[in-house]
């Protein structure tokens, strides 16, 4: 959390370091498969189980964890796909992409301005886990949901994966102590840097010496995006057909073949002979047997 007099990027300002403390209950395995890869949190749970997780934003003072209360807390959950159900309590708003594959069922408390509960589910197969919460593919964005909490540093999430489905809870979060978390809701900061591609290389030669083949050209990423910049969701290679010259027909051995016999002729004399004839239908070629 940067200090009050911070000017410019919060990453360069002195301030207070906060942690997101997770208090699990239920069948939860905090061992080797949990932790962080990149900036996406990953929590492993038992197959066919339900885990109730309490997330607390805390400041560590000595041996104590003091809970802090930001103006807004935004949690984003990724790879919500077939066989997975999320339930969140006490939130303010839920945000989905315009082409989201998720279904959200909301229930409000009977008390005025009471806490709300949302159940989030999906039926589509997984698009895969993102490596960076700021750089999702369009399909990964369709399987993500952002949940906003106001005036609290605590969130409770119930994560269920049905029997036969092994799935981690994947998430990221940001806390806003001043300003508005809804500004740049997609995570793009003021210091965002977009991904930049190199120009296309020249087309490679045709991969066939004769007949139809294909030519390929490729390009590479010049610099990756950062701080919420736009990722490069583009093709890295292109192909097009080519034909340099007509191939000569392969010469396969073929034997000589005879046509059918004609009818017998008349006897040439008393005690003589009758004759019949046949003709070559196709001569031999390429080393085939002669007639």
MOZI-V477467 format. One record per pair of residues at least 24 apart in sequence whose ideal C-beta (glycine too) atoms are under 10 Angstrom apart, sorted by the first residue. I is the first residue (numbers start at 1). GAP is how many residues later the second one is. D is the distance in whole Angstrom. If there is no record, write none. Layout:
[[I;GAP;D] [I;GAP;D]]
//
This chain:
[[1;56;10] [1;58;8] [1;67;8] [1;69;8] [1;174;8] [1;175;10] [1;176;6] [1;177;10] [2;175;9] [2;176;10] [4;173;10] [4;174;8] [6;172;10] [8;182;9] [8;183;8] [9;180;8] [9;181;8] [9;182;5] [9;218;8] [10;179;9] [10;180;10] [10;181;9] [11;178;9] [11;180;8] [11;216;8] [12;179;10] [15;162;10] [16;43;6] [16;44;10] [16;45;10] [16;52;8] [16;161;10] [17;42;8] [17;43;8] [18;39;6] [18;40;7] [18;41;6] [18;42;8] [18;48;10] [18;50;6] [18;52;9] [18;135;9] [18;157;7] [18;159;10] [19;37;9] [19;38;8] [19;39;5] [19;40;8] [19;41;6] [19;46;7] [19;49;10] [20;35;6] [20;36;7] [20;37;6] [20;38;8] [20;53;9] [20;55;9] [20;133;9] [20;135;10] [20;151;9] [20;152;10] [20;153;6] [20;155;9] [21;33;8] [21;34;7] [21;35;4] [21;36;8] [21;37;5] [21;39;9] [21;44;6] [21;46;8] [21;132;10] [21;133;10] [22;31;6] [22;32;7] [22;33;6] [22;34;8] [22;135;9] [22;147;10] [22;149;10] [23;29;9] [23;30;7] [23;31;4] [23;32;8] [23;33;7] [23;131;10] [23;133;10] [24;27;6] [24;28;8] [24;29;6] [24;30;8] [25;25;10] [25;26;7] [25;27;5] [25;28;8] [25;29;8] [25;133;10] [26;24;6] [26;25;4] [26;26;5] [26;27;8] [26;132;9] [26;133;9] [26;134;10] [27;24;6] [28;24;9] [28;25;7] [28;131;9] [28;141;10] [33;133;10] [33;135;7] [34;134;8] [34;135;9] [36;136;10] [37;92;8] [37;93;10] [37;94;7] [37;95;10] [37;133;10] [38;91;10] [38;92;8] [38;93;5] [38;94;5] [38;95;8] [38;96;10] [38;97;9] [38;134;9] [39;91;9] [39;92;8] [39;93;6] [39;94;6] [39;95;8] [39;96;10] [39;133;6] [40;36;9] [40;38;7] [40;39;9] [40;89;7] [40;90;6] [40;91;7] [40;92;7] [40;93;5] [40;94;10] [40;128;10] [40;130;6] [40;131;7] [40;132;6] [41;34;10] [41;36;10] [41;37;10] [41;92;9] [41;127;9] [41;128;8] [41;129;7] [41;130;5] [41;131;6] [41;132;8] [42;36;10] [42;37;10] [42;87;8] [42;126;5] [42;127;7] [42;128;6] [42;129;8] [43;114;9] [43;116;8] [43;125;6] [43;126;4] [43;127;8] [43;128;8] [44;122;9] [44;123;9] [44;124;5] [44;125;8] [45;114;6] [45;115;9] [45;116;7] [45;121;9] [45;122;8] [45;123;7] [45;124;7] [46;115;8] [46;120;9] [47;36;10] [47;114;6] [47;115;9] [47;116;7] [47;117;7] [47;118;6] [47;119;5] [47;120;8] [48;35;9] [48;112;9] [48;113;7] [48;114;6] [48;115;4] [48;116;7] [48;117;7] [48;118;9] [49;110;9] [49;111;7] [49;112;7] [49;113;9] [49;114;9] [50;35;9] [50;37;9] [50;108;6] [50;109;7] [50;110;4] [50;111;8] [50;112;10] [51;106;9] [51;107;7] [51;108;5] [51;109;8] [51;110;9] [51;118;7] [52;35;9] [52;37;10] [52;104;7] [52;105;8] [52;106;5] [52;107;8] [52;108;10] [53;102;9] [53;103;7] [53;104;5] [53;105;8] [53;106;7] [53;116;7] [53;118;9] [54;100;7] [54;101;8] [54;102;5] [54;103;8] [55;94;10] [55;98;9] [55;99;7] [55;100;5] [55;101;8] [55;102;7] [55;116;8] [55;118;8] [56;96;10] [56;97;6] [56;98;5] [56;99;8] [57;92;10] [57;95;9] [57;96;3] [57;97;7] [57;98;9] [57;116;8] [57;118;6] [58;95;7] [58;96;10] [59;94;10] [67;85;9] [67;86;6] [67;87;7] [68;84;10] [68;85;5] [68;107;8] [68;109;8] [69;81;10] [69;82;6] [69;83;6] [69;84;5] [69;85;9] [69;106;9] [69;108;9] [70;79;9] [70;80;9] [70;81;8] [70;82;8] [70;83;6] [70;104;9] [70;105;4] [70;106;6] [70;107;5] [70;108;9] [70;111;9] [71;79;7] [71;80;7] [71;81;10] [71;104;8] [71;105;5] [71;106;6] [71;107;7] [71;108;8] [71;109;8] [71;110;8] [72;76;6] [72;77;7] [72;78;6] [72;79;8] [72;80;9] [72;102;9] [72;103;7] [72;104;4] [72;105;9] [72;106;10] [72;107;9] [72;108;7] [72;109;4] [72;110;8] [73;74;9] [73;75;7] [73;76;4] [73;77;8] [73;78;9] [73;79;6] [73;80;6] [73;81;8] [73;82;7] [73;100;7] [73;101;8] [73;102;5] [73;103;8] [73;108;8] [74;72;6] [74;73;7] [74;74;5] [74;75;8] [74;81;10] [74;98;9] [74;99;6] [74;100;5] [74;101;8] [74;102;7] [74;107;5] [74;108;8] [74;111;8] [74;113;9] [75;70;9] [75;71;7] [75;72;5] [75;73;8] [75;74;7] [75;80;6] [75;82;8] [75;96;6] [75;97;8] [75;98;5] [75;99;8] [75;100;10] [76;54;10] [76;57;6] [76;58;10] [76;60;9] [76;68;6] [76;69;7] [76;70;4] [76;71;8] [76;72;10] [76;94;9] [76;95;6] [76;96;5] [76;97;7] [76;98;8] [76;109;10] [76;110;10] [76;111;8] [77;25;10] [77;43;8] [77;66;9] [77;67;7] [77;68;5] [77;69;8] [77;70;7] [77;80;8] [77;82;9] [77;92;7] [77;93;7] [77;94;5] [77;95;9] [77;96;10] [78;49;9] [78;50;9] [78;51;6] [78;52;5] [78;55;7] [78;58;7] [78;62;7] [78;63;9] [78;65;7] [78;66;5] [78;67;9] [78;90;10] [78;91;9] [78;92;4] [78;93;7] [78;94;8] [79;43;9] [79;47;6] [79;48;7] [79;49;7] [79;50;5] [79;51;8] [79;57;10] [79;61;7] [79;64;6] [79;65;8] [79;88;7] [79;89;8] [79;90;9] [79;91;5] [79;92;10] [80;40;6] [80;41;8] [80;42;5] [80;44;9] [80;46;9] [80;62;10] [80;63;5] [80;64;7] [80;65;6] [80;79;10] [80;87;9] [80;89;9] [80;90;9] [81;40;10] [81;41;5] [81;42;8] [81;43;6] [81;44;6] [81;45;4] [81;46;7] [81;47;9] [81;61;10] [81;62;5] [81;80;10] [81;84;9] [81;86;8] [82;39;9] [82;40;6] [82;41;6] [82;42;6] [82;43;5] [82;44;7] [82;61;10] [82;80;9] [82;83;7] [82;85;9] [83;38;9] [83;39;9] [83;40;9] [83;42;9] [83;43;9] [83;77;9] [83;78;6] [83;79;5] [83;80;9] [83;81;7] [83;82;3] [83;83;9] [83;84;7] [84;36;9] [84;37;7] [84;38;7] [84;42;9] [84;59;9] [84;75;8] [84;76;7] [84;77;5] [84;78;8] [84;81;7] [84;83;5] [84;84;10] [84;85;8] [85;34;7] [85;35;7] [85;36;5] [85;37;9] [85;73;8] [85;74;8] [85;75;4] [85;76;8] [85;77;8] [86;32;8] [86;33;7] [86;34;4] [86;35;8] [86;36;9] [86;59;7] [86;61;9] [86;71;7] [86;72;7] [86;73;6] [86;74;8] [86;83;8] [86;85;10] [87;30;7] [87;31;7] [87;32;5] [87;33;7] [87;34;9] [87;69;9] [87;70;7] [87;71;4] [87;72;8] [87;73;8] [88;28;9] [88;29;7] [88;30;5] [88;31;9] [88;32;7] [88;57;9] [88;59;5] [88;61;9] [88;67;7] [88;68;7] [88;69;6] [88;70;8] [88;71;10] [89;26;6] [89;27;8] [89;28;5] [89;29;8] [89;60;10] [89;66;8] [89;67;5] [89;68;8] [89;69;8] [90;24;9] [90;25;4] [90;26;7] [90;27;8] [90;57;10] [90;59;7] [90;60;10] [90;62;7] [90;64;8] [90;65;7] [90;66;7] [91;24;8] [91;25;6] [91;26;8] [91;27;7] [91;56;5] [91;57;6] [91;58;5] [91;59;9] [91;61;9] [91;64;7] [91;65;10] [91;66;10] [92;24;8] [92;55;8] [92;56;5] [92;57;6] [92;58;5] [92;59;9] [92;60;9] [93;25;10] [93;53;9] [93;54;8] [93;55;5] [93;56;9] [93;57;9] [93;89;8] [93;92;10] [94;24;5] [94;26;8] [94;51;6] [94;52;7] [94;53;6] [94;54;8] [95;49;9] [95;50;7] [95;51;4] [95;52;8] [95;53;7] [95;87;9] [95;90;6] [95;91;9] [96;24;9] [96;45;9] [96;46;9] [96;48;8] [96;49;6] [96;50;8] [97;39;9] [97;41;8] [97;43;10] [97;44;5] [97;45;6] [97;46;9] [97;47;7] [97;48;9] [97;49;9] [97;89;9] [98;43;9] [98;44;9] [99;39;8] [99;40;9] [99;42;8] [99;43;5] [100;41;8] [100;42;5] [100;43;8] [100;44;8] [100;45;8] [101;24;10] [101;26;9] [101;38;8] [101;40;10] [101;41;5] [101;42;6] [101;43;10] [102;40;8] [102;41;7] [102;42;8] [102;43;6] [104;41;7] [104;43;10] [115;41;10] [117;39;10] [117;41;9] [118;27;9] [118;29;7] [119;39;9] [119;41;10] [120;25;5] [120;27;9] [121;39;9] [126;39;10] [126;41;8] [129;38;10] [129;39;7] [129;41;6] [130;40;8] [130;42;9] [130;101;10] [132;40;9] [132;55;10] [132;92;9] [132;93;8] [132;94;9] [132;96;10] [132;99;8] [133;37;9] [133;38;8] [133;39;4] [133;40;9] [133;41;9] [133;54;7] [133;95;9] [134;38;8] [134;52;9] [134;53;5] [134;54;8] [134;55;9] [134;58;8] [134;91;7] [134;92;8] [134;93;7] [134;94;4] [134;95;8] [134;96;10] [134;97;8] [135;52;9] [135;60;8] [135;89;8] [135;90;6] [135;91;9] [135;93;8] [135;94;8] [135;95;8] [135;96;4] [135;97;9] [135;98;9] [136;50;9] [136;51;9] [136;95;8] [136;97;9] [137;94;8] [137;96;6] [138;95;7] [139;94;10] [140;93;10] [141;45;9] [143;27;10] [144;26;9] [144;27;10] [144;28;10] [146;26;9] [146;27;10] [146;28;10] [146;35;9] [146;36;10] [146;39;7] [146;40;9] [146;41;9] [147;24;10] [147;26;9] [148;28;10] [148;33;7] [148;34;7] [148;37;9] [149;24;10] [149;26;9] [149;32;10] [150;26;10] [150;31;9] [184;44;7] [186;42;7] [186;44;10] [187;40;9] [187;41;4] [187;42;10] [188;37;10] [188;39;8] [188;40;4] [188;41;7] [188;42;8] [189;37;9] [189;38;5] [189;39;5] [189;40;9] [190;37;8] [190;38;9] [191;35;8] [191;36;5] [191;37;9] [191;38;9] [192;33;8] [192;34;8] [192;35;5] [192;36;5] [192;37;4] [192;38;8] [193;30;8] [193;31;9] [193;32;6] [193;33;5] [193;34;6] [193;35;9] [193;36;4] [193;37;9] [194;29;9] [194;30;10] [194;31;6] [194;32;9] [194;33;10] [194;34;10] [194;35;4] [194;36;4] [194;37;8] [194;38;8] [195;26;6] [195;27;8] [195;28;7] [195;29;6] [195;30;4] [195;31;9] [195;34;7] [195;35;6] [195;36;5] [195;37;4] [195;38;9] [195;39;9] [196;25;8] [196;26;5] [196;27;5] [196;28;9] [196;29;9] [196;33;10] [196;36;8] [197;24;6] [197;25;6] [197;26;9] [197;35;6] [197;37;6] [197;38;10] [197;39;9] [198;24;5] [198;25;9] [198;38;10] [200;37;9] [200;38;8] [201;36;9] [203;35;9] [203;36;10] [203;37;8] [203;39;9] [204;35;10] [204;38;10] [205;37;8] [205;39;9] [206;34;10] [206;35;9] [206;36;4] [206;37;7] [206;38;5] [206;39;10] [207;32;10] [207;35;8] [207;37;10] [208;33;10] [208;34;7] [208;35;8] [208;36;7] [208;37;10] [208;39;9] [209;35;7] [209;36;8] [209;38;8] [210;33;8] [210;34;6] [210;35;5] [210;36;7] [210;37;4] [210;38;8] [211;31;10] [211;32;7] [211;33;8] [211;34;8] [211;35;7] [211;36;4] [212;29;6] [212;30;7] [212;31;5] [212;32;9] [212;35;9] [213;28;7] [213;29;5] [213;30;7] [213;31;8] [214;25;5] [214;26;7] [214;27;6] [214;28;6] [214;29;10] [215;24;7] [215;25;6] [215;26;8] [215;27;5] [216;24;8] [250;36;9] [251;34;7] [251;35;4] [251;36;9] [252;33;9] [252;34;6] [252;35;9] [252;36;9] [253;31;8] [253;32;7] [253;33;5] [253;34;5] [253;35;4] [253;36;9] [254;28;7] [254;29;9] [254;30;6] [254;31;5] [254;32;6] [254;33;9] [254;34;5] [254;35;9] [255;27;9] [255;28;10] [255;29;6] [255;30;9] [255;32;10] [255;33;4] [255;34;4] [255;35;8] [255;36;8] [256;24;6] [256;25;8] [256;26;7] [256;27;6] [256;28;4] [256;29;9] [256;32;7] [256;33;6] [256;34;5] [256;35;4] [257;24;5] [257;25;5] [257;26;9] [257;27;9] [257;31;9] [257;32;10] [257;34;7] [258;24;9] [258;33;6]]
//
